[in-house]
């Protein structure tokens, strides 16, 4: 599978993992982002701090 990422979003996604989960109620993609610092209870709104670029 090929995933395209906009260049200006790259620092927000460094270290992220994408997984596909199937449960009795749903099948869905799950995103785990170590740069996420906060989220609302429903998971729709998140706060992400860009990773520091390595020189």
LUMLOKE-10006 format. One record per residue (C-alpha): residue number from 1; residue in three letters; y, x negated, z. Coordinates in steps of 0.2 Angstrom, whole numbers. Last residue first. Layout:
PT,NUM,ALA,Y,X,Z;
...
//
This chain:
PT,55,UNK,91,-100,58;
PT,54,UNK,82,-85,65;
PT,53,UNK,90,-68,64;
PT,52,UNK,92,-59,80;
PT,51,UNK,83,-42,79;
PT,50,UNK,94,-27,76;
PT,49,UNK,96,-15,91;
PT,48,UNK,88,2,88;
PT,47,UNK,92,18,97;
PT,46,UNK,81,33,93;
PT,45,UNK,83,51,89;
PT,44,UNK,68,62,83;
PT,43,UNK,56,57,97;
PT,42,UNK,57,74,106;
PT,41,UNK,62,67,122;
PT,40,UNK,76,56,115;
PT,39,UNK,73,38,112;
PT,38,UNK,80,21,119;
PT,37,UNK,79,3,116;
PT,36,UNK,69,2,99;
PT,35,UNK,69,-16,93;
PT,34,UNK,50,-18,97;
PT,33,UNK,47,-4,84;
PT,32,UNK,31,6,84;
PT,31,UNK,30,18,70;
PT,30,UNK,16,31,69;
PT,29,UNK,11,39,53;
PT,28,UNK,3,56,56;
PT,27,UNK,-13,67,56;
PT,26,UNK,-11,82,68;
PT,25,UNK,-19,93,81;
PT,24,UNK,-37,86,84;
PT,23,UNK,-30,68,82;
PT,22,UNK,-28,57,67;
PT,21,UNK,-17,42,68;
PT,20,UNK,-9,31,54;
PT,19,UNK,-1,15,60;
PT,18,UNK,15,6,56;
PT,17,UNK,20,-9,66;
PT,16,UNK,38,-16,68;
PT,15,UNK,41,-34,72;
PT,14,UNK,57,-35,61;
PT,13,UNK,63,-17,57;
PT,12,UNK,81,-17,62;
PT,11,UNK,84,-34,54;
PT,10,UNK,77,-28,38;
PT,9,UNK,88,-12,36;
PT,8,UNK,102,-21,26;
PT,7,UNK,89,-27,14;
PT,6,UNK,82,-10,10;
PT,5,UNK,63,-10,13;
PT,4,UNK,50,-6,1;
PT,3,UNK,32,-3,7;
PT,2,UNK,17,-7,-4;
PT,1,UNK,0,0,0;
//
